[in-house]
Amino acid sequence: MASTTAEGKALYQSWIVNDNRNIVHILEDLPSCKPPLDHLCELVPRLQPRYYSISSSSKVRNGIEVCHTI
């Protein structure tokens, strides 16, 4: 779709970029497209480690609690 032709670039711009379409939207719109799971996993960005997290709720306590790794 994102070919080197002007028509392909315009189609990519309107269908993907302008509509803010992601891989899930594309697969929902094209049900006959069934890529292997390992190919889809290559498209998903890796999650970065979280070394800490705010884990408190203002509904329970009037303060914060922090969980972290060592």
C-alpha positions as a Markdown table, in Angstrom:
| # | Residue | x | y | z |
|---|---|---|---|---|
| 1 | Met | 0.0 | 0.0 | 0.0 |
| 2 | Ala | 2.8 | 2.5 | 0.8 |
| 3 | Ser | 4.3 | 2.0 | -2.6 |
| 4 | Thr | 6.5 | 4.4 | -4.4 |
| 5 | Thr | 3.7 | 5.6 | -6.6 |
| 6 | Ala | 1.8 | 8.8 | -5.9 |
| 7 | Glu | -1.5 | 6.9 | -5.7 |
| 8 | Gly | -0.1 | 4.4 | -3.2 |
| 9 | Lys | 1.4 | 7.1 | -1.0 |
| 10 | Ala | -1.9 | 9.1 | -1.1 |
| 11 | Leu | -3.9 | 5.9 | -0.2 |
| 12 | Tyr | -1.5 | 5.1 | 2.7 |
| 13 | Gln | -1.8 | 8.7 | 3.9 |
| 14 | Ser | -5.6 | 8.7 | 3.8 |
| 15 | Trp | -6.3 | 5.2 | 5.1 |
| 16 | Ile | -3.6 | 4.7 | 7.7 |
| 17 | Val | -2.2 | 8.1 | 8.7 |
| 18 | Asn | -5.2 | 10.4 | 8.6 |
| 19 | Asp | -7.5 | 7.8 | 10.1 |
| 20 | Asn | -4.9 | 7.0 | 12.8 |
| 21 | Arg | -5.3 | 3.3 | 12.0 |
| 22 | Asn | -3.2 | 0.7 | 13.8 |
| 23 | Ile | -2.6 | -3.0 | 13.1 |
| 24 | Val | -5.7 | -4.0 | 15.0 |
| 25 | His | -7.9 | -1.7 | 13.0 |
| 26 | Ile | -6.4 | -3.0 | 9.8 |
| 27 | Leu | -7.0 | -6.6 | 10.7 |
| 28 | Glu | -10.6 | -5.9 | 11.7 |
| 29 | Asp | -11.2 | -4.1 | 8.3 |
| 30 | Leu | -9.5 | -6.9 | 6.4 |
| 31 | Pro | -10.8 | -10.2 | 7.9 |
| 32 | Ser | -9.3 | -12.3 | 5.1 |
| 33 | Cys | -5.9 | -11.1 | 6.1 |
| 34 | Lys | -4.6 | -13.7 | 8.7 |
| 35 | Pro | -0.9 | -13.2 | 9.3 |
| 36 | Pro | 1.0 | -15.7 | 11.5 |
| 37 | Leu | 1.1 | -14.7 | 15.1 |
| 38 | Asp | 4.9 | -14.6 | 15.1 |
| 39 | His | 4.7 | -11.9 | 12.4 |
| 40 | Leu | 2.3 | -9.9 | 14.5 |
| 41 | Cys | 4.6 | -10.2 | 17.5 |
| 42 | Glu | 7.4 | -8.6 | 15.5 |
| 43 | Leu | 5.2 | -5.5 | 14.9 |
| 44 | Val | 4.5 | -4.9 | 18.6 |
| 45 | Pro | 7.0 | -2.7 | 20.4 |
| 46 | Arg | 8.8 | -4.1 | 23.4 |
| 47 | Leu | 7.6 | -3.0 | 26.7 |
| 48 | Gln | 10.2 | -1.1 | 28.7 |
| 49 | Pro | 10.8 | -2.2 | 32.3 |
| 50 | Arg | 9.1 | -0.2 | 35.0 |
| 51 | Tyr | 11.5 | 0.1 | 38.0 |
| 52 | Tyr | 8.9 | 1.7 | 40.2 |
| 53 | Ser | 5.1 | 2.3 | 40.2 |
| 54 | Ile | 2.8 | 4.5 | 42.3 |
| 55 | Ser | 0.5 | 1.9 | 43.8 |
| 56 | Ser | -1.8 | 3.9 | 46.1 |
| 57 | Ser | -5.3 | 5.1 | 45.8 |
| 58 | Ser | -6.5 | 8.5 | 47.0 |
| 59 | Lys | -9.8 | 6.7 | 47.9 |
| 60 | Val | -8.1 | 4.6 | 50.5 |
| 61 | Arg | -5.3 | 6.8 | 52.0 |
| 62 | Asn | -4.3 | 10.4 | 52.0 |
| 63 | Gly | -0.8 | 9.7 | 50.8 |
| 64 | Ile | 1.2 | 7.6 | 48.3 |
| 65 | Glu | 2.9 | 4.2 | 48.3 |
| 66 | Val | 5.6 | 3.3 | 45.8 |
| 67 | Cys | 6.6 | -0.2 | 44.7 |
| 68 | His | 10.1 | -0.6 | 43.2 |
| 69 | Thr | 12.5 | -3.2 | 42.2 |
| 70 | Ile | 15.9 | -3.8 | 43.7 |
